[in-house]
Amino acid sequence: MPAAKICFVGLENLPVLCPEFDRHGIGGEQVQQTLLARAFVRDGWLVSMVCLDYGQPDGADYGGIKVYRTFRADAGIPGVRFLHPRLTGLWSALGRADADLYYTSCAGMPVGAIAYFARRHRRRLVFRIAHDTDCDPRRVLIKYRRDRLIYAYGLRHADRVLSQSEQQVAALAANYGVQSTIAGMLVEPPERDLIFDDRDIDVLWVNNLRPFKRPDLVLELARKLPDLTFHMIGGPQPPYESLYQETTAAACTIPNLKFHGRIPYHGVNTFYERARVFVNTSDSEGFPNSYLQAWRRGTPLVTFFDPDGIVRRHALGHTAAGLTDMTAAIRVLARERESWHTASEACRRFMADRYGDASVLAEYRRVFESVLH
């Protein structure tokens, strides 16, 4: 029986897949899709990817993954570019990929476009939720009503929908009438295993700069904890470039805070290894890839957002009730060696038990094979 052909549709995946393009910004889903694609190459599948046109050759092979380009991000005339080159470019690339199964994630117009393509050409689609707002039509992060309707069509016509948490499963069923199952996530292994005394960053924050990520709270935390070293990593995110500029200017006035701006994906993991505490200040999330990157490296988390209560239940750091509580928890984990060591070991055990590469890949393999058969 010939190997199944799977195509990962992630327009912004190429900067993760190929370091040559890593000056461009990325998010957690681009990391997840790329790690999955590489895992399925190793598993013997024929793997392709559909991405934006970054200037790469069409059909270029990157480590066994054939990449088909769609359109340049800035191409087209406003008002008509929805149809051309965006819709036409996406459909053309999907056709050239000629996959048996298409996989995509993140709410947006492409979900509906891929679903319609799959139905028309008798192919299969698996979609995975990437953020809690993907499950609620009142909060979904899609600008135009037209695109929200196309996304809803895609949700309801995907052959299988995957979620990150029980909370998302319930919200998706309640708001869209769509059933889903939880799927795990892959994480790159650490290069180094640093103990408490060898870590030179007290507090690390990594996110794209958008209002709901609350970078302003990191600045406030750094002011409240002047004896701790804070490092912030994050690039500008359209249309919030002014927030990036404001954060950069404010960070320069705080002596114990180093603001790095955007750092390519391939250079970020070393910061998780060096940090004693990883902090998340977001108002809302999905299941952040950054949590897993930190825990895999034994770095405890202090956060407001605790998906399905796993931080609290597995002692993976601290779920804060407010900024004062967050401040106190950061101080304990960054300064008290025994408290940090207990939380760090809990993080490593949790990742070994729940997010081992073989078990996560087996979950996806079962889903993909069931959809194809």
C-alpha positions, 0 to 999 in steps of 0.5 A: 500500500503506498504511503499516505500523502499529508499536507500541512497548511500553515501560511507562516510555517516557513520561518520555522521550517527553514532558518533562512527565513527566520527573520519573519515572525512566528507563533506557537502553531507554526512551531507545532505544525512544523514539528508534526510535519517533521515527525510524519516524515520520519514516520514514513508519510509523504509530507508537503506544506502550503505556505506564503510566498517568501521568495522560495522556489515552489515545490522546494524540499526542506528535509523531506517536506515539499513546500508549495507557495501561495501568495506574498503577504502584501500582494493584491489590491485591497477589496479584491485580494480576498479572491485574487491572489489569496483564495486563488493562490491558496487553492492552486497550492492545495491542488499542487500538493495533491494530498490525501489529507490536509491538516490546518490550525488557527481560526481564519478564512483558510479553514473554510476554503480548505474544507470546500476544496477537500469536499470538492476533490474528495479529500480529507481535512483535520483542523485543530483549535489553537486558541480559546477564542477559536471556539466562540463566534463572539470572541474569535480573532477574525476581523471581517464577518465574511471571514467569520462565516467562512471559518464557521463553514470550515469548522462544520465541514472538517472531517475531524476537529481537535482541541487543546483542552476540555474547556475548548471541547465544551465551548466548541460544542456549545457555540458551534455544535461541533464535536472535538477530541483533545490532541497533544503537542510536540516539543523540541528537546533541550540542548542543555539541562541547567541547574538552579545556580547555572541559570542567569535569567530570573524571569522570562516572558516570550510572546508576540506583542498584542494587547491581550498578551499584556506586555504592560504587566511584565513592565510592572512586575519588573518594577515591583521586583527590582532585584530580579533580572527580567528578559522579554522576547517578542516582535511587533504584530500587525496592526499593533506596531505602536504597542511594540514601540511603547513597550520598547521605550518603557523597557529602556527605563527599567534597569533590571529588564532587558527587552530583546524584541523579536528573536528567531525561533531557532534562537529562543529555546536557549532562553527557556534553558537559562530561565528560572521562571517563565511568566505568562500575563495573557488575558486569554490563550489556547494552550501555549507552546511556550508552556511546553517549551519551558516545562520540557526544560524544567522551568516552572510557570507563573501565570493567570491562565491555567488550561484545565487547571493543569498547572495547579493540579500538577504543581507546574509553577503557580496560577496567580489570582492577581498581580500581587499574588503573581509577584510573590510567586515569582519571587519565591521560585526565582530565589528559593532553591528548594521550591524551584527544584520541586517545581522543576522536577514536577515539570519534567515528570509531567512532560515525560508522562504526558508529552512524550514524542512517541505517544503524541505522534501515535495520537495523531497517527490514529486520528489521521488513519481513521479519517483516511479509512 
